[in-house]
Amino acid sequence: MAGGRRIVPVDGVGTGASGRACLYVLPCAYEDHAKLGIATDPLARMQAFSPRWYEFFDLDRAWLAEAGSVREARGWETRWKRALREHAAPPPLQVPGQAAGHTEWFRGALATLDTARGELATQGFVVHAPLRAWVVQRLQAQRERLEAGEQAALAHYGAPDAWPAAVAWRPLAALRDALDAYAVLDVALDDAVSPALHAWLARNTLAPR
C-alpha cells in the first residue's frame, strides 16, 4: 500500500479537521455544476457556500480525499484544475462572493473528477465517497455546538415558546438551518437541544416531513 496509506470504504468516516488538508469535490444538486477545492475542514467550507449546504450540494455524488499536507492537496487541485480548463464556469449566483472562488467551479466535469477520485484511491489515499456518511459522522460529533445557538437565542428572546418565526431574526434562521441539517440527513438530535427548542423547530423547519 503506497506510503503506508489506507483506503477507507465508502461507508467509512474521518475527522476532516485533524490538520490534514483534503481535496474535495462538491457537485451541486440537480445540475452538472461542481466545486473543486482544498480545505483543512471541508464541512466548514461547505457551510460557507450556503446556509442550507446539505440541500445545495449532492452529498451522494460528493467526495473528498485526504492529503498528507496542504502542499500535497494543492498539487492535486492544481493538476485537475488545469485538466478541466475547458469546463470552467462561474460560481452559482446563490453562493456568497467572499466564499465562491472564481477558478474552482466546473460544468460537465463530473466524469473527469470521478477519474481523479479513482486514481487517488488506487494510489492508496484515504477517499470518502460518497460524502454523506462522512458528513453524518461530523454532525454527530458536533451536536454539543447546537447548545451555543440555543443559549444565544434564549438570551435574546427568552424561552423558545416565546420565540418568533425563524424569518424574524437572522440568528434564528441560522439556528433553524443548522438544526434542519440533522433532519435532512437523518441524524438524531437526542438531548442536544431542549424539548422547547424541538417544538419551535417543528413549527419552523423547512425540512421535508
C-alpha positions in Angstrom: 0.0 0.0 0.0 1.6 3.2 -1.2 3.3 5.3 1.5 1.6 3.2 4.2 -1.7 4.9 3.5 -5.0 3.1 3.6 -8.2 3.2 1.6 -11.4 3.9 3.6 -14.5 2.1 2.4 -17.4 4.2 1.1 -19.1 3.9 4.5 -16.0 4.9 6.4 -15.7 8.2 8.3 -13.0 10.7 9.0 -12.4 13.8 11.1 -11.7 16.3 8.3 -10.3 18.8 10.8 -7.2 16.9 12.1 -4.7 19.2 10.4 -4.5 17.3 7.2 -5.7 19.1 4.1 -8.3 17.5 1.8 -9.2 17.8 -1.8 -13.0 18.0 -2.1 -15.5 17.8 -5.0 -18.9 19.1 -4.3 -21.5 18.7 -7.1 -24.5 21.0 -6.9 -27.8 19.2 -6.5 -29.9 18.9 -9.6 -27.3 20.2 -12.1 -23.9 19.4 -13.6 -22.0 22.1 -11.7 -19.3 21.2 -9.2 -16.9 22.9 -6.8 -13.3 21.6 -6.7 -11.1 22.8 -3.9 -9.0 22.1 -0.8 -9.7 22.6 2.9 -8.5 21.6 6.3 -12.1 21.4 7.4 -14.3 20.5 4.5 -17.5 20.7 6.5 -16.9 24.3 7.5 -16.1 25.0 3.8 -19.4 23.5 2.7 -21.2 25.6 5.2 -19.7 28.8 3.9 -21.2 28.2 0.5 -24.9 28.1 1.6 -26.8 28.1 4.9 -28.6 25.0 3.6 -25.5 23.4 2.2 -26.9 19.9 2.7 -29.6 20.7 0.1 -27.4 22.8 -2.1 -24.9 20.1 -2.7 -25.5 16.5 -3.7 -23.7 14.6 -0.9 -24.3 11.3 -2.7 -22.1 12.4 -5.5 -19.6 14.5 -3.4 -16.3 13.1 -2.2 -13.1 14.1 -0.6 -9.5 12.7 -0.5 -7.2 13.2 2.5 -3.7 14.5 1.7 -0.7 14.4 4.0 -0.2 18.1 3.7 -1.6 21.3 2.3 1.1 21.2 -0.4 0.1 17.8 -1.5 -3.6 18.7 -1.7 -2.7 21.9 -3.6 -0.7 19.8 -6.1 -3.8 17.6 -6.7 -6.0 20.7 -7.1 -3.7 22.4 -9.5 -3.3 19.3 -11.7 -7.1 18.8 -12.0 -7.9 22.4 -12.5 -5.5 22.5 -15.4 -7.1 19.4 -16.9 -10.6 21.0 -16.5 -9.9 24.4 -18.0 -12.4 23.9 -20.8 -15.1 23.1 -18.2 -14.5 26.3 -16.1 -17.7 28.1 -15.1 -18.7 31.0 -12.9 -19.9 30.2 -9.4 -23.6 29.8 -8.8 -25.4 33.1 -8.1 -26.6 31.8 -4.7 -23.0 31.4 -3.4 -21.7 34.5 -1.4 -19.0 36.2 -3.3 -16.5 36.1 -0.5 -16.8 32.3 -0.3 -17.3 31.4 -4.0 -13.8 31.3 -5.5 -13.6 32.2 -9.2 -11.5 29.5 -10.7 -12.8 26.4 -8.9 -16.3 25.8 -10.4 -16.8 23.5 -13.4 -19.6 22.3 -15.6 -19.7 18.9 -17.4 -16.6 17.7 -15.5 -18.0 15.0 -13.2 -16.7 12.1 -15.3 -13.2 13.6 -15.2 -13.5 14.3 -11.5 -14.6 10.7 -10.9 -11.4 9.7 -12.7 -9.4 11.8 -10.2 -11.1 10.1 -7.3 -10.4 6.7 -8.7 -6.7 7.5 -9.2 -6.3 8.8 -5.7 -8.0 5.7 -4.2 -5.8 3.4 -6.4 -2.7 5.2 -5.1 -3.8 4.3 -1.5 -5.0 7.7 -0.3 -8.0 7.9 2.1 -11.0 8.7 0.0 -14.5 9.3 1.4 -17.1 8.6 -1.3 -19.9 9.3 -1.3 -19.5 12.0 1.3 -22.8 11.6 3.1 -21.5 9.1 5.7 -18.6 11.4 6.5 -20.9 14.4 6.9 -23.2 12.4 9.2 -20.3 11.4 11.4 -19.2 15.1 11.7 -22.7 16.3 12.6 -23.0 13.6 15.2 -19.7 14.8 16.7 -20.8 18.4 16.7 -24.2 18.2 18.4 -23.0 19.9 21.5 -22.3 23.0 19.5 -26.0 23.5 19.0 -26.4 24.4 22.6 -24.5 27.7 22.0 -27.0 28.7 19.3 -29.9 27.9 21.7 -28.3 29.9 24.5 -27.8 32.9 22.3 -31.5 32.8 21.3 -32.5 32.4 24.9 -30.5 35.5 25.9 -32.2 37.5 23.2 -35.8 36.2 23.3 -36.3 34.2 26.4 -37.9 30.8 26.4 -38.3 29.1 22.9 -42.1 29.1 23.3 -41.9 32.9 23.0 -39.6 33.0 20.0 -40.9 34.5 16.8 -40.7 32.7 13.5 -37.2 32.0 12.2 -37.5 34.7 9.5 -37.8 37.4 12.2 -34.2 37.3 13.3 -31.2 36.2 11.3 -29.5 34.2 14.1 -32.8 32.3 14.5 -32.8 31.5 10.8 -29.2 30.3 11.0 -30.2 28.1 14.0 -33.1 26.7 12.1 -30.9 25.9 9.1 -28.3 24.2 11.3 -30.9 22.1 13.0 -32.6 21.2 9.7 -29.3 19.6 8.6 -29.9 16.9 11.2 -33.4 16.2 10.0 -32.4 16.2 6.3 -29.5 13.8 6.9 -31.5 11.7 9.4 -29.1 12.4 12.4 -30.8 12.1 15.8 -30.6 15.3 17.9 -31.3 13.2 21.1 -30.9 15.6 24.0 -28.5 18.1 22.2 -31.3 20.7 22.4 -34.2 21.3 24.8 -37.7 19.9 24.2 -38.9 23.6 23.8 -36.4 24.1 21.0 -37.6 20.9 19.4 -41.1 22.3 19.5 -40.1 25.6 18.0 -38.2 23.8 15.2 -41.3 21.7 14.4 -43.1 25.0 13.7 -40.3 26.5 11.7 -38.5 23.7 9.9 -38.0 23.7 6.1 -37.0 20.1 6.0 -39.4 17.6 4.3 -41.7 15.9 6.8 
